[in-house]
Amino acid sequence: MGEGAQYARYRGDAEVLARIGTHVAEQVGPITVRIPRTVADAAVAAWNRDELEDLDDETPAQAELRDRAATLALIGLAITERGVPDGDDLVLDLEVTDLGAAIRAAQSAADPRV
C-alpha cells in the first residue's frame, strides 16, 4: 500500500518538528524536579530489573510501550545517581527529553487517543 498525500504531508510535518527539536535542544538543559519517593522507587526498580527474554516481532504499540519502560528505567538510573531525598520526595535534575516522555505518558494514560 502506497503512502497517500495526507501521510506525505504528515511526514513533512514530522521533519519540521524534528528541526524545531534540533534548535530547542540547544537552548534547554536539565530541569530540577521533585518526584514522590514511591514513584522514584518504582523507577529505580525498573532500572534494576533484568529483561532477559528475547523479543518477538513487535507491533508499533508494543515498541512504544517498551520505549516508555526504557525511559522509566533511565530515569531510575538518574535517581540512583543524583536523587537527593527531601521529605517524602526525591529531587534531581532530569533531561527535558525524559520529562517530555513522562508527560506524554501521563497524557496518554489520561486520554488514550494521545
ZAMARLUM-357221 format. One record per atom (N, C-alpha, C, O): atom name; y, z, x. Coordinates in steps of 0.1 Angstrom, whole numbers. Example, Ala and Ser with C-alpha at 12.3 -4.5 7.8 and 13.67 -1.06 7.14 Angstrom:
<atoms>
atom rovo N, v -57, w 78, u 132 .
atom rovo CA, v -45, w 78, u 123 .
atom rovo C, v -33, w 78, u 132 .
atom rovo O, v -33, w 85, u 142 .
atom rovo N, v -22, w 71, u 128 .
atom rovo CA, v -11, w 71, u 137 .
atom rovo C, v 0, w 79, u 129 .
atom rovo O, v 11, w 80, u 134 .
</atoms>
This chain:
<atoms>
atom rovo N, v -12, w 0, u 8 .
atom rovo CA, v 0, w 0, u 0 .
atom rovo C, v 12, w 0, u 9 .
atom rovo O, v 14, w 8, u 18 .
atom rovo N, v 22, w -9, u 6 .
atom rovo CA, v 34, w -10, u 14 .
atom rovo C, v 44, w 0, u 10 .
atom rovo O, v 43, w 6, u 0 .
atom rovo N, v 54, w 1, u 19 .
atom rovo CA, v 65, w 11, u 16 .
atom rovo C, v 75, w 4, u 8 .
atom rovo O, v 80, w -7, u 12 .
atom rovo N, v 79, w 10, u -3 .
atom rovo CA, v 89, w 4, u -12 .
atom rovo C, v 103, w 6, u -7 .
atom rovo O, v 105, w 14, u 3 .
atom rovo N, v 112, w 0, u -13 .
atom rovo CA, v 126, w 1, u -9 .
atom rovo C, v 131, w 15, u -9 .
atom rovo O, v 139, w 20, u -1 .
atom rovo N, v 127, w 22, u -19 .
atom rovo CA, v 131, w 36, u -21 .
atom rovo C, v 126, w 45, u -9 .
atom rovo O, v 134, w 52, u -4 .
atom rovo N, v 114, w 43, u -5 .
atom rovo CA, v 109, w 51, u 7 .
atom rovo C, v 115, w 46, u 20 .
atom rovo O, v 116, w 54, u 29 .
atom rovo N, v 118, w 33, u 21 .
atom rovo CA, v 125, w 28, u 33 .
atom rovo C, v 139, w 35, u 34 .
atom rovo O, v 143, w 39, u 45 .
atom rovo N, v 146, w 37, u 22 .
atom rovo CA, v 159, w 45, u 22 .
atom rovo C, v 156, w 59, u 26 .
atom rovo O, v 164, w 65, u 34 .
atom rovo N, v 145, w 65, u 21 .
atom rovo CA, v 142, w 79, u 25 .
atom rovo C, v 140, w 80, u 40 .
atom rovo O, v 144, w 90, u 46 .
atom rovo N, v 133, w 70, u 45 .
atom rovo CA, v 130, w 71, u 60 .
atom rovo C, v 143, w 70, u 67 .
atom rovo O, v 145, w 77, u 77 .
atom rovo N, v 153, w 62, u 63 .
atom rovo CA, v 166, w 61, u 69 .
atom rovo C, v 173, w 74, u 68 .
atom rovo O, v 180, w 79, u 77 .
atom rovo N, v 173, w 80, u 56 .
atom rovo CA, v 179, w 93, u 54 .
atom rovo C, v 173, w 104, u 63 .
atom rovo O, v 181, w 112, u 69 .
atom rovo N, v 160, w 104, u 65 .
atom rovo CA, v 153, w 113, u 74 .
atom rovo C, v 158, w 112, u 88 .
atom rovo O, v 160, w 121, u 96 .
atom rovo N, v 161, w 99, u 92 .
atom rovo CA, v 166, w 97, u 106 .
atom rovo C, v 180, w 102, u 107 .
atom rovo O, v 183, w 107, u 118 .
atom rovo N, v 188, w 100, u 97 .
atom rovo CA, v 202, w 106, u 98 .
atom rovo C, v 201, w 121, u 98 .
atom rovo O, v 209, w 127, u 106 .
atom rovo N, v 192, w 127, u 90 .
atom rovo CA, v 191, w 142, u 90 .
atom rovo C, v 187, w 146, u 105 .
atom rovo O, v 192, w 156, u 109 .
atom rovo N, v 178, w 139, u 111 .
atom rovo CA, v 174, w 143, u 125 .
atom rovo C, v 186, w 142, u 134 .
atom rovo O, v 187, w 150, u 143 .
atom rovo N, v 194, w 131, u 133 .
atom rovo CA, v 206, w 130, u 141 .
atom rovo C, v 215, w 142, u 139 .
atom rovo O, v 221, w 147, u 149 .
atom rovo N, v 217, w 146, u 126 .
atom rovo CA, v 225, w 158, u 124 .
atom rovo C, v 219, w 170, u 131 .
atom rovo O, v 227, w 178, u 137 .
atom rovo N, v 206, w 171, u 130 .
atom rovo CA, v 200, w 183, u 136 .
atom rovo C, v 202, w 183, u 151 .
atom rovo O, v 203, w 193, u 157 .
atom rovo N, v 202, w 171, u 157 .
atom rovo CA, v 204, w 170, u 172 .
atom rovo C, v 218, w 175, u 175 .
atom rovo O, v 220, w 183, u 185 .
atom rovo N, v 228, w 172, u 167 .
atom rovo CA, v 242, w 177, u 170 .
atom rovo C, v 243, w 192, u 167 .
atom rovo O, v 250, w 199, u 175 .
atom rovo N, v 237, w 196, u 156 .
atom rovo CA, v 239, w 210, u 152 .
atom rovo C, v 231, w 219, u 162 .
atom rovo O, v 236, w 230, u 165 .
atom rovo N, v 220, w 215, u 167 .
atom rovo CA, v 212, w 223, u 176 .
atom rovo C, v 220, w 226, u 189 .
atom rovo O, v 218, w 237, u 194 .
atom rovo N, v 228, w 218, u 193 .
atom rovo CA, v 237, w 220, u 205 .
atom rovo C, v 247, w 231, u 202 .
atom rovo O, v 253, w 236, u 211 .
atom rovo N, v 250, w 234, u 189 .
atom rovo CA, v 261, w 243, u 185 .
atom rovo C, v 256, w 257, u 181 .
atom rovo O, v 264, w 266, u 180 .
atom rovo N, v 243, w 259, u 179 .
atom rovo CA, v 238, w 272, u 175 .
atom rovo C, v 228, w 277, u 184 .
atom rovo O, v 221, w 270, u 192 .
atom rovo N, v 228, w 290, u 184 .
atom rovo CA, v 218, w 297, u 193 .
atom rovo C, v 210, w 307, u 184 .
atom rovo O, v 211, w 307, u 172 .
atom rovo N, v 203, w 316, u 191 .
atom rovo CA, v 196, w 326, u 183 .
atom rovo C, v 205, w 335, u 175 .
atom rovo O, v 217, w 337, u 178 .
atom rovo N, v 200, w 340, u 164 .
atom rovo CA, v 207, w 348, u 154 .
atom rovo C, v 200, w 362, u 153 .
atom rovo O, v 188, w 362, u 152 .
atom rovo N, v 208, w 372, u 154 .
atom rovo CA, v 202, w 386, u 153 .
atom rovo C, v 199, w 388, u 138 .
atom rovo O, v 208, w 387, u 129 .
atom rovo N, v 187, w 392, u 135 .
atom rovo CA, v 182, w 395, u 122 .
atom rovo C, v 175, w 409, u 121 .
atom rovo O, v 171, w 414, u 131 .
atom rovo N, v 174, w 414, u 109 .
atom rovo CA, v 168, w 426, u 106 .
atom rovo C, v 156, w 423, u 97 .
atom rovo O, v 158, w 417, u 86 .
atom rovo N, v 144, w 427, u 101 .
atom rovo CA, v 132, w 424, u 93 .
atom rovo C, v 125, w 438, u 90 .
atom rovo O, v 123, w 446, u 99 .
atom rovo N, v 121, w 440, u 77 .
atom rovo CA, v 114, w 452, u 74 .
atom rovo C, v 101, w 453, u 82 .
atom rovo O, v 94, w 443, u 85 .
atom rovo N, v 98, w 465, u 87 .
atom rovo CA, v 87, w 468, u 96 .
atom rovo C, v 74, w 463, u 90 .
atom rovo O, v 65, w 457, u 98 .
atom rovo N, v 72, w 464, u 77 .
atom rovo CA, v 59, w 459, u 71 .
atom rovo C, v 57, w 444, u 73 .
atom rovo O, v 46, w 439, u 75 .
atom rovo N, v 68, w 437, u 71 .
atom rovo CA, v 68, w 422, u 72 .
atom rovo C, v 66, w 419, u 87 .
atom rovo O, v 59, w 410, u 91 .
atom rovo N, v 73, w 426, u 96 .
atom rovo CA, v 72, w 424, u 110 .
atom rovo C, v 58, w 426, u 115 .
atom rovo O, v 53, w 419, u 123 .
atom rovo N, v 51, w 437, u 110 .
atom rovo CA, v 38, w 440, u 113 .
atom rovo C, v 28, w 428, u 109 .
atom rovo O, v 19, w 425, u 117 .
atom rovo N, v 31, w 422, u 98 .
atom rovo CA, v 22, w 411, u 93 .
atom rovo C, v 24, w 399, u 102 .
atom rovo O, v 15, w 392, u 105 .
atom rovo N, v 36, w 397, u 107 .
atom rovo CA, v 39, w 386, u 116 .
atom rovo C, v 32, w 388, u 130 .
atom rovo O, v 26, w 379, u 135 .
atom rovo N, v 33, w 400, u 135 .
atom rovo CA, v 26, w 404, u 147 .
atom rovo C, v 11, w 402, u 145 .
atom rovo O, v 4, w 397, u 155 .
atom rovo N, v 5, w 406, u 134 .
atom rovo CA, v -9, w 404, u 132 .
atom rovo C, v -13, w 389, u 132 .
atom rovo O, v -23, w 386, u 137 .
atom rovo N, v -4, w 381, u 127 .
atom rovo CA, v -6, w 366, u 127 .
atom rovo C, v -7, w 361, u 141 .
atom rovo O, v -15, w 353, u 145 .
atom rovo N, v 2, w 367, u 150 .
atom rovo CA, v 2, w 363, u 164 .
atom rovo C, v -10, w 367, u 171 .
atom rovo O, v -16, w 360, u 179 .
atom rovo N, v -15, w 379, u 168 .
atom rovo CA, v -27, w 385, u 174 .
atom rovo C, v -40, w 379, u 169 .
atom rovo O, v -51, w 381, u 176 .
atom rovo N, v -40, w 372, u 158 .
atom rovo CA, v -52, w 366, u 152 .
atom rovo C, v -57, w 354, u 160 .
atom rovo O, v -49, w 346, u 164 .
atom rovo N, v -70, w 353, u 162 .
atom rovo CA, v -75, w 341, u 169 .
atom rovo C, v -81, w 332, u 158 .
atom rovo O, v -88, w 336, u 149 .
atom rovo N, v -77, w 320, u 158 .
atom rovo CA, v -82, w 309, u 149 .
atom rovo C, v -91, w 301, u 157 .
atom rovo O, v -87, w 291, u 164 .
atom rovo N, v -104, w 303, u 156 .
atom rovo CA, v -114, w 296, u 164 .
atom rovo C, v -121, w 285, u 157 .
atom rovo O, v -129, w 278, u 163 .
atom rovo N, v -119, w 284, u 144 .
atom rovo CA, v -127, w 274, u 136 .
atom rovo C, v -120, w 260, u 139 .
atom rovo O, v -108, w 259, u 140 .
atom rovo N, v -129, w 250, u 139 .
atom rovo CA, v -124, w 236, u 140 .
atom rovo C, v -118, w 232, u 127 .
atom rovo O, v -123, w 237, u 116 .
atom rovo N, v -108, w 224, u 127 .
atom rovo CA, v -102, w 220, u 115 .
atom rovo C, v -107, w 206, u 111 .
atom rovo O, v -109, w 197, u 120 .
atom rovo N, v -110, w 205, u 99 .
atom rovo CA, v -114, w 192, u 93 .
atom rovo C, v -101, w 183, u 91 .
atom rovo O, v -90, w 188, u 94 .
atom rovo N, v -103, w 171, u 86 .
atom rovo CA, v -91, w 163, u 83 .
atom rovo C, v -83, w 171, u 73 .
atom rovo O, v -88, w 177, u 63 .
atom rovo N, v -70, w 172, u 75 .
atom rovo CA, v -61, w 180, u 67 .
atom rovo C, v -53, w 171, u 58 .
atom rovo O, v -50, w 159, u 61 .
atom rovo N, v -51, w 176, u 46 .
atom rovo CA, v -41, w 170, u 37 .
atom rovo C, v -27, w 173, u 42 .
atom rovo O, v -26, w 182, u 50 .
atom rovo N, v -17, w 166, u 38 .
atom rovo CA, v -4, w 169, u 42 .
atom rovo C, v 0, w 184, u 38 .
atom rovo O, v 7, w 191, u 45 .
atom rovo N, v -5, w 188, u 26 .
atom rovo CA, v -2, w 202, u 22 .
atom rovo C, v -8, w 212, u 31 .
atom rovo O, v -2, w 222, u 34 .
atom rovo N, v -21, w 209, u 35 .
atom rovo CA, v -28, w 218, u 44 .
atom rovo C, v -21, w 219, u 58 .
atom rovo O, v -20, w 229, u 64 .
atom rovo N, v -16, w 207, u 62 .
atom rovo CA, v -9, w 207, u 75 .
atom rovo C, v 4, w 215, u 75 .
atom rovo O, v 7, w 222, u 84 .
atom rovo N, v 11, w 214, u 64 .
atom rovo CA, v 23, w 221, u 62 .
atom rovo C, v 20, w 236, u 62 .
atom rovo O, v 28, w 244, u 67 .
atom rovo N, v 10, w 240, u 55 .
atom rovo CA, v 6, w 254, u 54 .
atom rovo C, v 2, w 260, u 68 .
atom rovo O, v 6, w 271, u 71 .
atom rovo N, v -5, w 252, u 76 .
atom rovo CA, v -9, w 256, u 89 .
atom rovo C, v 4, w 257, u 98 .
atom rovo O, v 5, w 266, u 106 .
atom rovo N, v 13, w 248, u 96 .
atom rovo CA, v 26, w 248, u 104 .
atom rovo C, v 33, w 261, u 100 .
atom rovo O, v 39, w 267, u 109 .
atom rovo N, v 34, w 264, u 88 .
atom rovo CA, v 41, w 277, u 84 .
atom rovo C, v 34, w 289, u 90 .
atom rovo O, v 41, w 298, u 95 .
atom rovo N, v 21, w 289, u 90 .
atom rovo CA, v 13, w 300, u 96 .
atom rovo C, v 16, w 301, u 111 .
atom rovo O, v 17, w 312, u 117 .
atom rovo N, v 17, w 289, u 118 .
atom rovo CA, v 20, w 289, u 132 .
atom rovo C, v 34, w 294, u 135 .
atom rovo O, v 36, w 302, u 144 .
atom rovo N, v 44, w 291, u 126 .
atom rovo CA, v 57, w 296, u 128 .
atom rovo C, v 57, w 311, u 126 .
atom rovo O, v 64, w 318, u 134 .
atom rovo N, v 50, w 316, u 116 .
atom rovo CA, v 49, w 331, u 114 .
atom rovo C, v 44, w 337, u 127 .
atom rovo O, v 49, w 347, u 131 .
atom rovo N, v 33, w 331, u 133 .
atom rovo CA, v 27, w 337, u 145 .
atom rovo C, v 37, w 337, u 156 .
atom rovo O, v 38, w 347, u 164 .
atom rovo N, v 45, w 327, u 158 .
atom rovo CA, v 55, w 326, u 168 .
atom rovo C, v 66, w 337, u 166 .
atom rovo O, v 72, w 342, u 175 .
atom rovo N, v 70, w 339, u 153 .
atom rovo CA, v 79, w 350, u 150 .
atom rovo C, v 73, w 363, u 154 .
atom rovo O, v 80, w 372, u 159 .
atom rovo N, v 60, w 364, u 152 .
atom rovo CA, v 53, w 377, u 156 .
atom rovo C, v 53, w 379, u 171 .
atom rovo O, v 55, w 390, u 175 .
atom rovo N, v 52, w 368, u 179 .
atom rovo CA, v 53, w 369, u 193 .
atom rovo C, v 67, w 374, u 197 .
atom rovo O, v 69, w 382, u 205 .
atom rovo N, v 77, w 368, u 190 .
atom rovo CA, v 91, w 372, u 193 .
atom rovo C, v 93, w 387, u 190 .
atom rovo O, v 100, w 394, u 197 .
atom rovo N, v 87, w 391, u 179 .
atom rovo CA, v 88, w 405, u 175 .
atom rovo C, v 82, w 414, u 186 .
atom rovo O, v 87, w 424, u 190 .
atom rovo N, v 70, w 410, u 191 .
atom rovo CA, v 63, w 417, u 201 .
atom rovo C, v 71, w 418, u 214 .
atom rovo O, v 72, w 429, u 220 .
atom rovo N, v 78, w 407, u 217 .
atom rovo CA, v 85, w 407, u 230 .
atom rovo C, v 99, w 413, u 229 .
atom rovo O, v 104, w 420, u 238 .
atom rovo N, v 106, w 411, u 217 .
atom rovo CA, v 120, w 415, u 217 .
atom rovo C, v 124, w 424, u 205 .
atom rovo O, v 136, w 428, u 204 .
atom rovo N, v 115, w 427, u 197 .
atom rovo CA, v 118, w 435, u 185 .
atom rovo C, v 122, w 450, u 189 .
atom rovo O, v 115, w 456, u 197 .
atom rovo N, v 133, w 454, u 183 .
atom rovo CA, v 138, w 468, u 185 .
atom rovo C, v 137, w 476, u 172 .
atom rovo O, v 144, w 472, u 162 .
atom rovo N, v 129, w 486, u 172 .
atom rovo CA, v 128, w 494, u 160 .
atom rovo C, v 142, w 500, u 156 .
atom rovo O, v 150, w 505, u 164 .
atom rovo N, v 145, w 500, u 143 .
atom rovo CA, v 157, w 506, u 138 .
atom rovo C, v 154, w 511, u 124 .
atom rovo O, v 155, w 504, u 114 .
atom rovo N, v 150, w 523, u 123 .
atom rovo CA, v 146, w 529, u 110 .
atom rovo C, v 133, w 522, u 105 .
atom rovo O, v 123, w 521, u 112 .
atom rovo N, v 133, w 517, u 93 .
atom rovo CA, v 122, w 510, u 87 .
atom rovo C, v 122, w 496, u 90 .
atom rovo O, v 113, w 488, u 85 .
atom rovo N, v 131, w 491, u 99 .
atom rovo CA, v 132, w 477, u 102 .
atom rovo C, v 130, w 475, u 117 .
atom rovo O, v 129, w 484, u 125 .
atom rovo N, v 129, w 462, u 120 .
atom rovo CA, v 130, w 458, u 134 .
atom rovo C, v 141, w 448, u 135 .
atom rovo O, v 144, w 440, u 126 .
atom rovo N, v 148, w 449, u 146 .
atom rovo CA, v 160, w 440, u 149 .
atom rovo C, v 156, w 431, u 161 .
atom rovo O, v 151, w 436, u 171 .
atom rovo N, v 159, w 418, u 159 .
atom rovo CA, v 156, w 409, u 171 .
atom rovo C, v 164, w 396, u 169 .
atom rovo O, v 169, w 393, u 158 .
atom rovo N, v 165, w 389, u 179 .
atom rovo CA, v 172, w 376, u 179 .
atom rovo C, v 161, w 365, u 176 .
atom rovo O, v 150, w 365, u 183 .
atom rovo N, v 163, w 357, u 166 .
atom rovo CA, v 154, w 346, u 163 .
atom rovo C, v 161, w 333, u 164 .
atom rovo O, v 173, w 332, u 161 .
atom rovo N, v 153, w 322, u 168 .
atom rovo CA, v 159, w 309, u 168 .
atom rovo C, v 162, w 304, u 154 .
atom rovo O, v 154, w 307, u 145 .
atom rovo N, v 172, w 297, u 153 .
atom rovo CA, v 176, w 292, u 140 .
atom rovo C, v 166, w 283, u 133 .
atom rovo O, v 164, w 283, u 121 .
atom rovo N, v 158, w 276, u 142 .
atom rovo CA, v 147, w 268, u 136 .
atom rovo C, v 136, w 276, u 129 .
atom rovo O, v 131, w 273, u 119 .
atom rovo N, v 133, w 288, u 135 .
atom rovo CA, v 123, w 297, u 129 .
atom rovo C, v 129, w 303, u 116 .
atom rovo O, v 122, w 305, u 107 .
atom rovo N, v 142, w 306, u 117 .
atom rovo CA, v 148, w 312, u 105 .
atom rovo C, v 149, w 302, u 94 .
atom rovo O, v 146, w 305, u 82 .
atom rovo N, v 152, w 289, u 97 .
atom rovo CA, v 152, w 279, u 87 .
atom rovo C, v 138, w 277, u 81 .
atom rovo O, v 137, w 275, u 69 .
atom rovo N, v 128, w 277, u 89 .
atom rovo CA, v 114, w 276, u 84 .
atom rovo C, v 111, w 288, u 74 .
atom rovo O, v 104, w 286, u 64 .
atom rovo N, v 115, w 300, u 78 .
atom rovo CA, v 112, w 311, u 70 .
atom rovo C, v 120, w 310, u 56 .
atom rovo O, v 114, w 314, u 46 .
atom rovo N, v 132, w 306, u 57 .
atom rovo CA, v 140, w 304, u 45 .
atom rovo C, v 134, w 293, u 36 .
atom rovo O, v 133, w 295, u 24 .
atom rovo N, v 130, w 282, u 42 .
atom rovo CA, v 123, w 272, u 34 .
atom rovo C, v 110, w 277, u 28 .
atom rovo O, v 108, w 273, u 16 .
atom rovo N, v 103, w 285, u 35 .
atom rovo CA, v 90, w 290, u 29 .
atom rovo C, v 94, w 300, u 17 .
atom rovo O, v 87, w 300, u 7 .
atom rovo N, v 105, w 307, u 18 .
atom rovo CA, v 109, w 316, u 7 .
atom rovo C, v 113, w 308, u -5 .
atom rovo O, v 110, w 311, u -16 .
atom rovo N, v 121, w 297, u -2 .
atom rovo CA, v 125, w 288, u -13 .
atom rovo C, v 113, w 282, u -20 .
atom rovo O, v 113, w 280, u -32 .
atom rovo N, v 103, w 278, u -12 .
atom rovo CA, v 91, w 271, u -17 .
atom rovo C, v 83, w 281, u -26 .
atom rovo O, v 78, w 277, u -36 .
atom rovo N, v 82, w 293, u -21 .
atom rovo CA, v 75, w 303, u -29 .
atom rovo C, v 82, w 306, u -42 .
atom rovo O, v 75, w 309, u -52 .
atom rovo N, v 95, w 306, u -42 .
atom rovo CA, v 102, w 309, u -54 .
atom rovo C, v 102, w 296, u -64 .
atom rovo O, v 102, w 298, u -76 .
atom rovo N, v 102, w 285, u -58 .
atom rovo CA, v 101, w 272, u -66 .
atom rovo C, v 92, w 262, u -59 .
atom rovo O, v 97, w 256, u -49 .
atom rovo N, v 80, w 261, u -63 .
atom rovo CA, v 70, w 253, u -55 .
atom rovo C, v 74, w 238, u -54 .
atom rovo O, v 68, w 231, u -47 .
atom rovo N, v 84, w 234, u -62 .
atom rovo CA, v 89, w 220, u -61 .
atom rovo C, v 97, w 217, u -48 .
atom rovo O, v 99, w 206, u -44 .
atom rovo N, v 101, w 228, u -41 .
atom rovo CA, v 109, w 227, u -29 .
atom rovo C, v 100, w 223, u -17 .
atom rovo O, v 105, w 222, u -6 .
</atoms>
